Amino acid sequence: MLFNDPALRGLYGDWTCGAHACVAYLRMHTARRRDDLHLQRLLARMTHHADFQHWWGTREVAVQGTGNKVFHHPVAGTLTLDRDTLTSSTTPGQHIVVWTAQPGSPSQKGLRILASVAAQQAALAPALTGSAREDLT
């Protein structure tokens, strides 16, 4: 999606940095799962993306850890979020990524707006028919 969806591309404050890191994470996962058919199919579909091919060719690998990222959300505005990746000690391939905003920041207010919108949509969802529900997404 990061390479194929123009809306997602616009969401990132620095798409190039985010996409490059994504390729490095993918390379790390692929090295651990050489026989994974899903990963092999994904890599085959990415052959037409010049940026992907260039970054894949650098052979960089990365692990997810901490960091921050800027997003430009159409509802919440610009969000600067801190990321912390928690890795399971018993299953190292499983991660939980936690995104947080600085307390009192515009980003925290933006996350509250998104939570409110999500709660409103969840409350309306049972009452909606199939076509009306699709309009919300």
C-alpha positions as YAML, in Angstrom:
chain: A
units: angstrom
residues:
- id: 1
  name: MET
  ca: [0.00, 0.00, 0.00]
- id: 2
  name: LEU
  ca: [2.85, 2.35, 0.77]
- id: 3
  name: PHE
  ca: [3.95, 2.21, -2.87]
- id: 4
  name: ASN
  ca: [0.57, 1.81, -4.59]
- id: 5
  name: ASP
  ca: [-1.87, 4.09, -2.76]
- id: 6
  name: PRO
  ca: [-1.46, 7.82, -3.54]
- id: 7
  name: ALA
  ca: [-3.53, 8.75, -0.46]
- id: 8
  name: LEU
  ca: [-1.18, 6.80, 1.79]
- id: 9
  name: ARG
  ca: [1.80, 8.41, 0.09]
- id: 10
  name: GLY
  ca: [0.35, 11.82, 0.94]
- id: 11
  name: LEU
  ca: [-0.19, 10.80, 4.56]
- id: 12
  name: TYR
  ca: [3.54, 10.60, 5.27]
- id: 13
  name: GLY
  ca: [5.43, 13.77, 6.14]
- id: 14
  name: ASP
  ca: [8.54, 12.20, 4.59]
- id: 15
  name: TRP
  ca: [7.36, 9.41, 2.30]
- id: 16
  name: THR
  ca: [10.86, 8.68, 0.97]
- id: 17
  name: CYS
  ca: [12.27, 8.05, 4.44]
- id: 18
  name: GLY
  ca: [9.27, 5.96, 5.52]
- id: 19
  name: ALA
  ca: [9.20, 3.88, 2.35]
- id: 20
  name: HIS
  ca: [12.96, 3.28, 2.46]
- id: 21
  name: ALA
  ca: [12.68, 2.09, 6.08]
- id: 22
  name: CYS
  ca: [9.74, -0.14, 5.12]
- id: 23
  name: VAL
  ca: [11.86, -1.86, 2.46]
- id: 24
  name: ALA
  ca: [14.67, -2.39, 4.99]
- id: 25
  name: TYR
  ca: [12.18, -3.92, 7.48]
- id: 26
  name: LEU
  ca: [10.80, -6.15, 4.73]
- id: 27
  name: ARG
  ca: [14.29, -7.33, 3.81]
- id: 28
  name: MET
  ca: [14.92, -8.25, 7.46]
- id: 29
  name: HIS
  ca: [11.65, -10.22, 7.64]
- id: 30
  name: THR
  ca: [12.37, -11.93, 4.34]
- id: 31
  name: ALA
  ca: [15.80, -13.04, 5.57]
- id: 32
  name: ARG
  ca: [14.11, -14.71, 8.54]
- id: 33
  name: ARG
  ca: [11.38, -16.33, 6.41]
- id: 34
  name: ARG
  ca: [13.04, -17.43, 3.19]
- id: 35
  name: ASP
  ca: [10.34, -20.01, 2.40]
- id: 36
  name: ASP
  ca: [7.34, -17.70, 2.99]
- id: 37
  name: LEU
  ca: [5.26, -17.80, -0.21]
- id: 38
  name: HIS
  ca: [3.32, -14.66, 0.73]
- id: 39
  name: LEU
  ca: [6.54, -12.65, 0.99]
- id: 40
  name: GLN
  ca: [7.80, -14.09, -2.29]
- id: 41
  name: ARG
  ca: [4.56, -13.06, -4.03]
- id: 42
  name: LEU
  ca: [4.77, -9.59, -2.55]
- id: 43
  name: LEU
  ca: [8.34, -9.16, -3.78]
- id: 44
  name: ALA
  ca: [7.32, -10.33, -7.25]
- id: 45
  name: ARG
  ca: [4.54, -7.68, -7.34]
- id: 46
  name: MET
  ca: [7.00, -4.94, -6.40]
- id: 47
  name: THR
  ca: [9.25, -5.32, -9.45]
- id: 48
  name: HIS
  ca: [7.66, -2.37, -11.27]
- id: 49
  name: HIS
  ca: [8.40, 0.15, -8.51]
- id: 50
  name: ALA
  ca: [11.73, 1.81, -9.25]
- id: 51
  name: ASP
  ca: [12.18, 3.17, -5.70]
- id: 52
  name: PHE
  ca: [11.47, -0.25, -4.21]
- id: 53
  name: GLN
  ca: [13.90, -1.96, -6.56]
- id: 54
  name: HIS
  ca: [16.61, 0.60, -5.82]
- id: 55
  name: TRP
  ca: [16.26, 0.29, -2.04]
- id: 56
  name: TRP
  ca: [15.92, -3.50, -2.21]
- id: 57
  name: GLY
  ca: [19.16, -3.60, -4.17]
- id: 58
  name: THR
  ca: [21.06, -1.80, -1.40]
- id: 59
  name: ARG
  ca: [20.53, -4.90, 0.79]
- id: 60
  name: GLU
  ca: [19.91, -2.76, 3.89]
- id: 61
  name: VAL
  ca: [18.12, -4.42, 6.78]
- id: 62
  name: ALA
  ca: [16.50, -2.76, 9.75]
- id: 63
  name: VAL
  ca: [14.70, -3.72, 12.90]
- id: 64
  name: GLN
  ca: [11.79, -1.79, 14.23]
- id: 65
  name: GLY
  ca: [12.52, 0.03, 17.43]
- id: 66
  name: THR
  ca: [11.83, 3.55, 18.52]
- id: 67
  name: GLY
  ca: [11.51, 6.68, 16.46]
- id: 68
  name: ASN
  ca: [9.04, 9.27, 15.34]
- id: 69
  name: LYS
  ca: [7.10, 10.03, 12.21]
- id: 70
  name: VAL
  ca: [5.09, 12.93, 10.86]
- id: 71
  name: PHE
  ca: [1.72, 12.20, 9.25]
- id: 72
  name: HIS
  ca: [-0.57, 14.59, 7.36]
- id: 73
  name: HIS
  ca: [-4.04, 13.28, 8.17]
- id: 74
  name: PRO
  ca: [-7.05, 14.74, 6.28]
- id: 75
  name: VAL
  ca: [-9.19, 14.90, 9.45]
- id: 76
  name: ALA
  ca: [-6.70, 15.31, 12.31]
- id: 77
  name: GLY
  ca: [-4.15, 17.52, 10.56]
- id: 78
  name: THR
  ca: [-0.42, 17.12, 11.02]
- id: 79
  name: LEU
  ca: [0.47, 14.51, 13.62]
- id: 80
  name: THR
  ca: [3.96, 14.03, 15.02]
- id: 81
  name: LEU
  ca: [3.95, 10.64, 16.72]
- id: 82
  name: ASP
  ca: [6.55, 8.69, 18.66]
- id: 83
  name: ARG
  ca: [6.86, 4.97, 17.90]
- id: 84
  name: ASP
  ca: [7.90, 2.20, 20.21]
- id: 85
  name: THR
  ca: [8.01, -1.39, 18.97]
- id: 86
  name: LEU
  ca: [7.57, -4.14, 21.51]
- id: 87
  name: THR
  ca: [8.87, -7.58, 20.52]
- id: 88
  name: SER
  ca: [7.63, -10.79, 22.04]
- id: 89
  name: SER
  ca: [10.39, -12.63, 23.89]
- id: 90
  name: THR
  ca: [8.80, -16.00, 23.10]
- id: 91
  name: THR
  ca: [7.91, -15.23, 19.47]
- id: 92
  name: PRO
  ca: [10.47, -12.71, 18.15]
- id: 93
  name: GLY
  ca: [8.64, -12.35, 14.83]
- id: 94
  name: GLN
  ca: [5.62, -10.78, 16.53]
- id: 95
  name: HIS
  ca: [5.59, -7.08, 17.34]
- id: 96
  name: ILE
  ca: [3.24, -4.56, 18.83]
- id: 97
  name: VAL
  ca: [3.83, -1.03, 17.57]
- id: 98
  name: VAL
  ca: [2.66, 1.72, 19.92]
- id: 99
  name: TRP
  ca: [2.20, 5.25, 18.56]
- id: 100
  name: THR
  ca: [1.94, 8.11, 21.08]
- id: 101
  name: ALA
  ca: [1.84, 11.87, 21.01]
- id: 102
  name: GLN
  ca: [3.42, 14.28, 23.44]
- id: 103
  name: PRO
  ca: [0.91, 15.21, 26.20]
- id: 104
  name: GLY
  ca: [-0.86, 18.50, 25.50]
- id: 105
  name: SER
  ca: [0.46, 18.70, 21.94]
- id: 106
  name: PRO
  ca: [-1.60, 19.39, 18.79]
- id: 107
  name: SER
  ca: [-0.85, 15.78, 17.84]
- id: 108
  name: GLN
  ca: [-2.49, 14.51, 21.02]
- id: 109
  name: LYS
  ca: [-5.55, 16.62, 20.21]
- id: 110
  name: GLY
  ca: [-5.54, 15.20, 16.68]
- id: 111
  name: LEU
  ca: [-5.48, 11.63, 18.04]
- id: 112
  name: ARG
  ca: [-8.44, 12.47, 20.28]
- id: 113
  name: ILE
  ca: [-10.32, 13.75, 17.24]
- id: 114
  name: LEU
  ca: [-9.61, 10.48, 15.40]
- id: 115
  name: ALA
  ca: [-10.71, 8.44, 18.42]
- id: 116
  name: SER
  ca: [-13.95, 10.42, 18.56]
- id: 117
  name: VAL
  ca: [-14.64, 9.91, 14.84]
- id: 118
  name: ALA
  ca: [-13.92, 6.17, 15.18]
- id: 119
  name: ALA
  ca: [-16.26, 5.91, 18.19]
- id: 120
  name: GLN
  ca: [-19.03, 7.71, 16.28]
- id: 121
  name: GLN
  ca: [-18.62, 5.39, 13.30]
- id: 122
  name: ALA
  ca: [-18.66, 2.33, 15.54]
- id: 123
  name: ALA
  ca: [-21.84, 3.54, 17.22]
- id: 124
  name: LEU
  ca: [-23.54, 4.11, 13.86]
- id: 125
  name: ALA
  ca: [-22.32, 0.92, 12.19]
- id: 126
  name: PRO
  ca: [-24.96, -1.52, 13.54]
- id: 127
  name: ALA
  ca: [-27.80, 0.71, 12.33]
- id: 128
  name: LEU
  ca: [-26.45, 1.17, 8.82]
- id: 129
  name: THR
  ca: [-27.23, -0.91, 5.78]
- id: 130
  name: GLY
  ca: [-24.41, -2.31, 3.65]
- id: 131
  name: SER
  ca: [-24.30, 0.58, 1.13]
- id: 132
  name: ALA
  ca: [-24.51, 3.29, 3.79]
- id: 133
  name: ARG
  ca: [-21.76, 1.59, 5.79]
- id: 134
  name: GLU
  ca: [-19.48, 1.61, 2.71]
- id: 135
  name: ASP
  ca: [-19.99, 5.38, 2.40]
- id: 136
  name: LEU
  ca: [-18.37, 5.87, 5.82]
- id: 137
  name: THR
  ca: [-15.19, 4.07, 4.86]
...
